[in-house]
Every structure is written in C-alpha cells, then in structure tokens.
Amino acid sequence: MKEYGTDTLIIIKLNKIMNNIRSYLIRLNIACNEKCSFCNVTQETEPNFKEKSIFEILFLVKQIIKREGKKDIKISLSWGEPLLRKDIELIVLWIKKLWVNSIEMQTNASLLFNDRAEKLIKNGINKFFISFHSHKQEIFENYVWLKWIFPKVVSNIKNLWKYKNIEVILNPVISKKNYKELKDYFDFVKEEFPFVKYISLSFIQPHGKAKKNINLMLDYETINKDLFWILDYVYNLWFVVNNPYCWLPICIMWWDKYNVNCIEVIENKMLIDSWIIKKDNNKIYIKECEKCIYKWLCNWIWKEYKELYGSKWINCINSY
C-alpha cells in the first residue's frame, strides 16, 4: 500500500473506491475540543505526530495528483478536530485550486458555525462527515465530555440544509451507552435532518481511549440479538448505511445482505481484482472463517475483541 508522509502519519492512502472516486485521508492535527471516551486517535496513541504546515500539506496533495494523473480523487481532511486549525479555510482553498474535485471534512460540527460553514463551502468543501453519536442530549454530552454542546451541534448540522450540492454523512459510534436507542436515533435524523441520506454506522474499536474503556464495547451476541433488524429498518427509511472499514465482520448484524455497503468488501474486492491480498494487522483470522465465502473480502475480527469475548457468533456464510 502506497503511503505518503508516513514519517509523521499525516496521510494514508485508502485503497477504496466510493462512487468511483479514489479517496485519500489527510491527517491535519491531533488536537480536539471533545474528549470522547472511545477515541482511538489521541496524543497518547500518536506521540510522534507533528502538525504539518499548509505548504507541506499541499506538497502531499500534489504527490497524490501526480500519481493519479487526471483521475477523479477525493481528499478527506481528518484527525482530531480539523476546525481547530486557524488556517483550515486556506488549506481547503488551495487544495481546491489544485483541481481536486471532491474535498470532504471529518468534523464533530461543534465549531461549524454558519459563517465558517459558508466560507469552507465557498472555498471548496462539498462533503461533511460528522460525528453525531446520539439524538439525546444527555447521552451525547456524556459521550464527548462537554456540557451544553448538543444544541450547537444540532443547529450547525441543520444549517447545512440550505447549501445545495453538499453531501452530509453522519457517523454515530455505537456502544453500550446508545445501542438501545438506535431506532429512535434514525427516526430523529429523518425528522430533524431530512437532507441527510448517508450514515456510517460505526462500533467502538478496541484502541486508544476505548482500550481503557473496553467495557463500552458491545459483543457480537448482543449486536446480533438486539440489532439484527436495524439495517432493514434503516433502509426502509431510505438511508444509505455503510459498514465502515474499522468495525463489524460481514457475518454480524446481517451485513452480508448489504455487502455492497461494506467498506472492507469494496476495498478487498478491488485489491483482489488487482491480484493483491492485504489484511489489517490488527485483525485476526479464526477457524470459523475458513469456509466462509467472504473469507478474503472480510478483514475478520479485532485481536482485542477475541481476547475479551472470544469468537462466538462468528458464522460461516455459505452463499451470496
């Protein structure tokens, strides 16, 4: 896997295709104004991370463009909270000037006030990937360890409705704190944010702060028993829901039924078609996977998950 700027972990090439646009992640900073108890990216986990200047970031973008040629690419600005960078509007503007077609910002939206959103969109942002973990203020603020921030986030997301051709993706991280409210969460999003069509349904992964708060992580038995119906329900609301790269095996929660929305499957299919086999070193292959038809399309389970819960409920899928 080709990487750029690996000396400081500023950018990693994501070998995936979404809407036929190759996607690259640029890590802008490590600072964040929220203190999520499940965060897997912190100063503690990335002690060698050094924030790059706008010129260094643009150099990396030029490397990507040089490698990809005139192909459509998506730049995703991420890590920490990008809006804490005072030069973020300039970064977006100059990336756009390099003729990048799609620029996404990953944010918690707490600082995405009206005037700032307008300037970012004017400068080139056309997608927002927003962490929005609960529709209930108490749960949300308990998640992020900040009081009175929920109304601001809701207001800032609603404000994006007025901008045409802006795609908003919500990213709830599911844990023992909020999984029982998931149906009501989707109903809330449908009612309050009717312009939102995409959801990236994440579950806590056992790294960073989450490793210290491992009791928050759901086991597969609970997910299968209590949430087996949720994907059908959500798709009936006309959402497009993705199983992101970092979490559930395809045999859990009936994701095999919606395998075209599993990022691991998309990525691994593309790699296999190119005669490449790549697996996440943090995940492990177990005997239950041996005869599964998705054996090379799924990245299996986290090492830490198996140590905590074992491999029960991992099921071999025999047909598409």
C-alpha positions as CSV (number, residue, x, y, z in Angstrom):
1,M,0.0,0.0,0.0
2,K,1.5,3.3,-1.1
3,E,1.7,5.8,1.7
4,Y,2.6,9.5,1.8
5,G,4.2,11.3,4.7
6,T,4.5,8.2,6.8
7,D,7.2,9.8,8.9
8,T,4.5,11.7,10.8
9,L,1.5,9.7,9.8
10,I,-0.1,12.7,8.2
11,I,-1.6,10.9,5.2
12,I,-2.5,7.4,4.3
13,K,-3.8,6.2,1.0
14,L,-7.2,4.5,1.4
15,N,-7.5,1.6,-1.1
16,K,-11.2,2.0,-1.6
17,I,-13.5,3.3,-4.3
18,M,-16.6,5.1,-3.4
19,N,-18.7,6.4,-6.3
20,N,-15.7,5.5,-8.5
21,I,-13.6,8.2,-6.8
22,R,-10.3,7.2,-5.2
23,S,-10.1,8.5,-1.6
24,Y,-7.2,9.8,0.4
25,L,-7.1,10.8,4.0
26,I,-5.0,13.7,5.2
27,R,-4.4,14.0,8.9
28,L,-4.3,17.7,9.8
29,N,-3.9,17.8,13.5
30,I,-4.2,15.8,16.7
31,A,-6.0,18.4,18.9
32,C,-9.7,18.1,19.6
33,N,-12.2,20.1,21.6
34,E,-14.1,16.9,22.6
35,K,-12.9,14.2,25.0
36,C,-14.7,11.1,23.7
37,S,-14.1,8.1,25.9
38,F,-13.8,5.8,22.9
39,C,-11.5,7.9,20.7
40,N,-8.8,5.8,19.0
41,V,-6.7,8.8,17.9
42,T,-5.1,10.9,20.7
43,Q,-1.8,12.5,21.6
44,E,-1.1,9.4,23.7
45,T,-1.7,7.0,20.9
46,E,0.2,9.1,18.3
47,P,3.1,10.7,20.4
48,N,5.2,11.3,17.2
49,F,2.6,13.1,15.3
50,K,3.7,16.6,14.1
51,E,1.3,19.0,12.6
52,K,2.4,20.0,9.0
53,S,2.3,23.4,7.5
54,I,-0.1,24.3,4.7
55,F,2.8,24.1,2.3
56,E,3.7,20.6,3.4
57,I,0.1,19.5,3.1
58,L,-0.2,21.0,-0.4
59,F,3.0,19.2,-1.4
60,L,1.4,15.9,-0.4
61,V,-1.7,16.6,-2.3
62,K,0.5,17.4,-5.4
63,Q,2.1,14.0,-4.9
64,I,-1.3,12.3,-5.0
65,I,-2.3,14.2,-8.1
66,K,1.0,13.3,-9.8
67,R,0.5,9.7,-9.0
68,E,-3.2,9.5,-10.0
69,G,-2.9,11.8,-13.1
70,K,-6.2,13.3,-14.2
71,K,-8.4,10.7,-12.4
72,D,-11.1,12.0,-10.0
73,I,-9.9,11.8,-6.4
74,K,-11.4,12.7,-3.1
75,I,-9.3,14.4,-0.3
76,S,-10.7,13.8,3.2
77,L,-9.4,16.2,5.9
78,S,-9.4,14.4,9.2
79,W,-8.0,13.6,12.7
80,G,-8.5,15.4,15.9
81,E,-10.8,18.3,15.0
82,P,-9.7,20.0,11.7
83,L,-11.7,23.1,12.6
84,L,-9.2,23.9,15.4
85,R,-6.7,24.8,12.7
86,K,-6.8,28.5,12.1
87,D,-5.6,28.0,8.5
88,I,-8.2,25.4,7.6
89,E,-10.1,27.7,5.2
90,L,-6.8,28.4,3.4
91,I,-5.9,24.7,3.3
92,V,-9.3,24.0,1.6
93,L,-9.0,26.9,-0.8
94,W,-5.5,25.8,-2.0
95,I,-6.4,22.2,-2.3
96,K,-9.4,23.2,-4.5
97,K,-7.0,25.4,-6.6
98,L,-5.1,22.2,-7.4
99,W,-8.3,21.0,-9.2
100,V,-9.3,18.4,-6.7
101,N,-13.0,17.5,-7.5
102,S,-14.1,16.3,-4.0
103,I,-13.0,17.6,-0.6
104,E,-14.5,16.1,2.5
105,M,-14.1,17.3,6.0
106,Q,-14.4,15.0,9.0
107,T,-15.6,17.0,12.0
108,N,-17.7,16.9,15.2
109,A,-19.5,20.1,13.9
110,S,-19.4,21.9,17.2
111,L,-17.3,24.7,15.6
112,L,-19.1,24.6,12.2
113,F,-20.9,27.8,12.7
114,N,-22.9,29.5,9.9
115,D,-20.2,31.9,8.7
116,R,-17.5,29.3,8.9
117,A,-19.5,26.6,7.1
118,E,-20.3,29.2,4.3
119,K,-16.6,30.0,3.9
120,L,-15.5,26.4,3.8
121,I,-18.1,25.5,1.2
122,K,-17.2,28.6,-0.9
123,N,-13.5,27.6,-0.7
124,G,-14.2,24.0,-1.9
125,I,-15.7,21.7,0.7
126,N,-18.5,19.6,-0.8
127,K,-18.8,16.8,1.8
128,F,-19.1,16.8,5.6
129,F,-18.5,13.6,7.6
130,I,-19.9,14.5,11.0
131,S,-19.7,12.5,14.3
132,F,-23.2,12.5,15.8
133,H,-23.5,9.8,18.4
134,S,-26.9,10.2,19.9
135,H,-30.2,12.2,19.5
136,K,-30.4,12.5,23.2
137,Q,-28.5,15.4,24.8
138,E,-27.6,13.6,28.0
139,I,-26.1,10.6,26.1
140,F,-24.4,12.8,23.5
141,E,-22.7,15.0,26.1
142,N,-21.7,12.1,28.3
143,Y,-20.0,10.6,25.2
144,V,-18.0,13.7,24.4
145,W,-17.5,15.0,27.9
146,L,-18.7,18.5,27.1
147,K,-21.8,20.2,28.6
148,W,-24.3,22.2,26.5
149,I,-22.6,21.3,23.2
150,F,-25.5,19.2,21.8
151,P,-27.8,22.2,20.8
152,K,-24.9,23.8,19.0
153,V,-24.1,20.6,17.0
154,V,-27.7,20.1,16.0
155,S,-28.1,23.7,15.0
156,N,-24.9,23.6,12.9
157,I,-25.9,20.4,11.1
158,K,-29.4,21.9,10.3
159,N,-27.7,24.9,8.9
160,L,-26.1,22.8,6.2
161,W,-29.6,22.2,4.7
162,K,-29.6,25.5,2.9
163,Y,-26.5,24.6,0.8
164,K,-27.1,22.9,-2.5
165,N,-25.0,20.0,-3.6
166,I,-23.4,19.5,-0.2
167,E,-23.3,15.9,1.0
168,V,-23.6,15.2,4.7
169,I,-22.7,11.9,6.2
170,L,-23.5,11.2,9.9
171,N,-21.2,8.9,11.9
172,P,-22.7,7.5,15.1
173,V,-20.3,5.4,17.2
174,I,-22.3,2.6,18.8
175,S,-21.6,1.3,22.3
176,K,-23.4,0.0,25.4
177,K,-24.4,3.6,26.1
178,N,-26.5,4.2,23.0
179,Y,-27.3,1.0,21.1
180,K,-30.8,0.6,22.7
181,E,-31.8,4.0,21.3
182,L,-30.7,3.3,17.7
183,K,-34.2,3.1,16.2
184,D,-35.1,6.4,17.7
185,Y,-31.8,7.9,16.6
186,F,-32.6,7.2,12.9
187,D,-36.2,8.5,13.4
188,F,-34.7,11.7,14.8
189,V,-32.3,12.1,11.9
190,K,-35.1,11.5,9.4
191,E,-37.2,14.2,11.1
192,E,-34.6,16.8,12.0
193,F,-32.1,16.4,9.2
194,P,-34.2,15.3,6.2
195,F,-31.4,16.3,3.8
196,V,-29.1,13.6,5.3
197,K,-29.1,10.4,3.2
198,Y,-25.8,8.7,4.3
199,I,-24.9,7.1,7.7
200,S,-21.6,5.5,8.5
201,L,-22.6,3.1,11.3
202,S,-19.5,2.6,13.5
203,F,-19.0,0.5,16.6
204,I,-16.3,1.1,19.2
205,Q,-13.0,-0.4,18.2
206,P,-10.6,-1.5,21.0
207,H,-7.8,1.1,20.5
208,G,-6.8,4.4,22.1
209,K,-9.1,5.5,24.9
210,A,-11.5,2.8,24.0
211,K,-9.0,0.2,25.1
212,K,-9.0,1.8,28.5
213,N,-12.8,1.8,28.5
214,I,-13.2,-1.6,26.9
215,N,-16.4,-2.2,28.9
216,L,-18.2,0.1,26.5
217,M,-17.7,-2.2,23.5
218,L,-20.6,-4.4,22.5
219,D,-20.2,-8.1,22.0
220,Y,-21.4,-9.8,18.8
221,E,-24.1,-11.7,20.6
222,T,-25.8,-8.5,21.8
223,I,-25.5,-6.9,18.4
224,N,-27.0,-9.9,16.6
225,K,-29.8,-10.4,19.1
226,D,-30.8,-6.8,19.6
227,L,-29.9,-5.2,16.3
228,F,-30.5,-7.9,13.7
229,W,-33.5,-5.9,12.3
230,I,-31.9,-2.4,12.3
231,L,-30.5,-2.5,8.7
232,D,-33.8,-3.4,7.1
233,Y,-35.5,-0.7,9.2
234,V,-32.9,2.0,8.2
235,Y,-33.0,1.2,4.5
236,N,-36.8,1.4,4.6
237,L,-36.3,5.0,5.7
238,W,-34.3,5.5,2.5
239,F,-30.9,5.9,4.2
240,V,-27.7,4.5,2.7
241,V,-25.8,2.9,5.6
242,N,-22.2,1.9,5.4
243,N,-20.3,-0.6,7.5
244,P,-17.0,1.3,7.8
245,Y,-13.6,-0.2,7.4
246,C,-12.8,-0.4,11.1
247,W,-15.5,-2.5,12.5
248,L,-18.0,-5.3,12.1
249,P,-17.3,-8.6,10.3
250,I,-19.7,-9.2,7.5
251,C,-21.4,-12.1,9.2
252,I,-22.6,-9.9,12.1
253,M,-25.9,-8.0,12.1
254,W,-26.8,-9.4,8.6
255,W,-24.3,-7.2,6.8
256,D,-23.9,-9.9,4.2
257,K,-27.3,-8.9,3.0
258,Y,-26.0,-5.4,2.4
259,N,-22.4,-6.3,1.4
260,V,-22.2,-3.6,-1.3
261,N,-22.1,-1.1,1.6
262,C,-19.3,-2.8,3.5
263,I,-16.1,-0.8,3.0
264,E,-13.9,-3.8,3.7
265,V,-15.6,-5.7,0.9
266,I,-15.3,-2.8,-1.5
267,E,-11.6,-2.4,-0.8
268,N,-10.7,-6.1,-0.8
269,K,-12.6,-6.8,-4.0
270,M,-10.7,-4.0,-5.7
271,L,-7.4,-5.4,-4.4
272,I,-8.2,-9.0,-5.3
273,D,-9.1,-7.9,-8.8
274,S,-5.6,-6.4,-8.9
275,W,-4.1,-9.7,-7.6
276,I,-3.3,-8.1,-4.2
277,I,-4.2,-9.6,-0.9
278,K,-4.0,-7.2,2.1
279,K,-5.2,-7.7,5.6
280,D,-5.4,-5.4,8.6
281,N,-2.6,-6.4,11.0
282,N,-4.9,-5.6,14.0
283,K,-7.4,-8.2,13.0
284,I,-7.1,-11.9,13.1
285,Y,-8.3,-14.9,11.1
286,I,-10.1,-17.6,13.0
287,K,-11.2,-21.2,12.2
288,E,-14.8,-20.2,11.9
289,C,-13.9,-18.1,8.8
290,E,-12.2,-21.0,6.9
291,K,-15.2,-22.0,4.7
292,C,-16.9,-18.6,4.5
293,I,-17.5,-17.3,1.0
294,Y,-16.4,-13.8,2.3
295,K,-13.1,-15.2,3.7
296,W,-11.0,-12.9,1.5
297,L,-13.4,-10.0,1.4
298,C,-13.8,-9.5,5.1
299,N,-11.0,-8.4,7.4
300,W,-12.2,-10.7,10.2
301,I,-12.1,-9.6,13.9
302,W,-10.1,-7.4,16.2
303,K,-7.4,-9.3,18.2
304,E,-8.6,-7.5,21.4
305,Y,-12.2,-8.4,20.8
306,K,-11.4,-12.1,20.7
307,E,-9.3,-11.8,23.9
308,L,-12.3,-10.1,25.6
309,Y,-15.3,-12.0,24.2
310,G,-14.0,-15.0,22.2
311,S,-15.2,-15.9,18.7
312,K,-18.8,-16.9,19.5
313,W,-21.4,-15.7,16.9
314,I,-18.9,-15.6,14.1
315,N,-20.7,-17.6,11.4
316,C,-19.6,-19.1,8.2
317,I,-21.7,-17.7,5.3
318,N,-22.2,-20.3,2.5
319,S,-23.9,-18.3,-0.2
320,Y,-24.3,-14.8,-1.5
